[in-house]
Amino acid sequence: MDFFNSGFFWFIEGILFCVVVIGVKTWAVDRSIPMPYWKWLALSAWILLFGFTVAFIGTSLGENEPTAAVKGGILFGIIVIISGAGLWRLITSGSEKSEEGIETDPEEQPL
């Protein structure tokens, strides 16, 4: 377990976090989704909630409390799924897609 307390582990965690943030930014730009600061804050809060959920389950299992892990996993998991679906709709609401979710054809638009 010394690996998880080492600087190398946190170095890898930082690299993965940067890759995720750059990936989300690239995804939003490719889909023409505006991402103001409040959407980034909401996404960061959801990521923290997801991380706390996983940490709660892992800690409960590590302390040999499987009942707490299952009950907490169900409770927090439902909260994370519902809030994630709401956040997804909120983030994608500003995209330039039509009502049916189909992107408009550039040839149909007047020059």
C-alpha positions as CSV (number, residue, x, y, z in Angstrom):
1,M,0.0,0.0,0.0
2,D,3.0,2.3,0.0
3,F,2.5,2.9,-3.7
4,F,-0.7,4.9,-3.0
5,N,1.2,7.2,-0.6
6,S,4.1,7.7,-3.0
7,G,4.7,10.8,-5.1
8,F,4.6,8.7,-8.3
9,F,1.0,7.7,-7.7
10,W,-0.1,11.3,-7.4
11,F,2.0,12.2,-10.4
12,I,0.1,9.7,-12.5
13,E,-3.2,10.9,-11.0
14,G,-2.4,14.5,-12.0
15,I,-1.5,13.4,-15.6
16,L,-4.8,11.5,-15.9
17,F,-6.8,14.4,-14.5
18,C,-5.2,16.8,-17.1
19,V,-5.9,14.3,-19.9
20,V,-9.6,14.2,-18.8
21,V,-9.9,18.0,-18.6
22,I,-8.3,18.5,-22.0
23,G,-10.5,15.7,-23.4
24,V,-13.7,17.4,-22.1
25,K,-12.5,20.8,-23.5
26,T,-11.8,19.2,-26.9
27,W,-15.1,17.4,-26.9
28,A,-17.0,20.6,-26.2
29,V,-15.2,22.5,-28.9
30,D,-15.8,19.7,-31.5
31,R,-19.5,19.7,-30.7
32,S,-19.8,23.5,-30.5
33,I,-21.0,23.4,-26.9
34,P,-20.3,26.6,-25.0
35,M,-18.6,25.9,-21.7
36,P,-18.7,29.0,-19.4
37,Y,-17.0,28.9,-16.0
38,W,-20.2,27.8,-14.2
39,K,-20.5,24.6,-16.3
40,W,-16.8,23.8,-15.4
41,L,-17.6,24.3,-11.7
42,A,-20.7,22.1,-11.9
43,L,-18.7,19.4,-13.7
44,S,-16.0,19.7,-11.1
45,A,-18.5,19.3,-8.3
46,W,-20.0,16.2,-10.0
47,I,-16.5,14.7,-10.4
48,L,-15.9,15.3,-6.6
49,L,-19.2,13.7,-5.7
50,F,-18.4,10.7,-7.9
51,G,-15.0,10.4,-6.3
52,F,-16.4,10.6,-2.8
53,T,-18.9,7.8,-3.7
54,V,-16.1,5.5,-4.9
55,A,-13.9,6.4,-1.9
56,F,-16.8,5.6,0.5
57,I,-17.4,2.2,-1.1
58,G,-13.7,1.4,-1.1
59,T,-13.2,2.6,2.5
60,S,-16.2,0.7,3.8
61,L,-14.9,-2.5,2.1
62,G,-11.4,-1.9,3.4
63,E,-12.8,-1.7,7.0
64,N,-14.7,-4.9,6.4
65,E,-18.1,-3.3,6.4
66,P,-19.8,-4.7,3.3
67,T,-23.3,-3.8,4.4
68,A,-22.3,-0.1,4.6
69,A,-20.6,-0.3,1.3
70,V,-23.7,-1.8,-0.4
71,K,-26.1,0.6,1.2
72,G,-23.9,3.7,0.7
73,G,-23.1,2.6,-2.8
74,I,-26.8,2.3,-3.7
75,L,-27.7,5.6,-2.1
76,F,-24.8,7.7,-3.4
77,G,-24.8,5.8,-6.7
78,I,-28.4,6.8,-7.4
79,I,-27.6,10.4,-6.4
80,V,-24.5,10.4,-8.7
81,I,-26.5,8.9,-11.7
82,I,-29.4,11.3,-11.4
83,S,-27.2,14.3,-10.9
84,G,-24.9,13.1,-13.8
85,A,-27.9,12.8,-16.1
86,G,-29.1,16.3,-15.2
87,L,-25.6,17.7,-15.6
88,W,-25.3,16.1,-19.0
89,R,-28.6,17.7,-20.1
90,L,-27.4,21.0,-18.7
91,I,-24.0,20.9,-20.4
92,T,-25.3,19.8,-23.8
93,S,-28.3,22.2,-23.8
94,G,-26.2,25.0,-25.5
95,S,-25.1,23.0,-28.5
96,E,-26.0,24.0,-32.0
97,K,-28.1,20.9,-32.8
98,S,-31.7,20.9,-34.0
99,E,-34.6,19.7,-31.8
100,E,-34.3,16.1,-33.0
101,G,-30.6,16.0,-32.0
102,I,-29.5,15.8,-35.6
103,E,-26.8,18.2,-36.7
104,T,-27.8,20.6,-39.5
105,D,-26.3,19.9,-42.9
106,P,-23.9,22.7,-44.0
107,E,-25.0,22.5,-47.6
108,E,-28.6,23.4,-46.6
109,Q,-27.5,26.6,-44.9
110,P,-27.3,29.8,-47.1
111,L,-23.9,31.2,-47.7
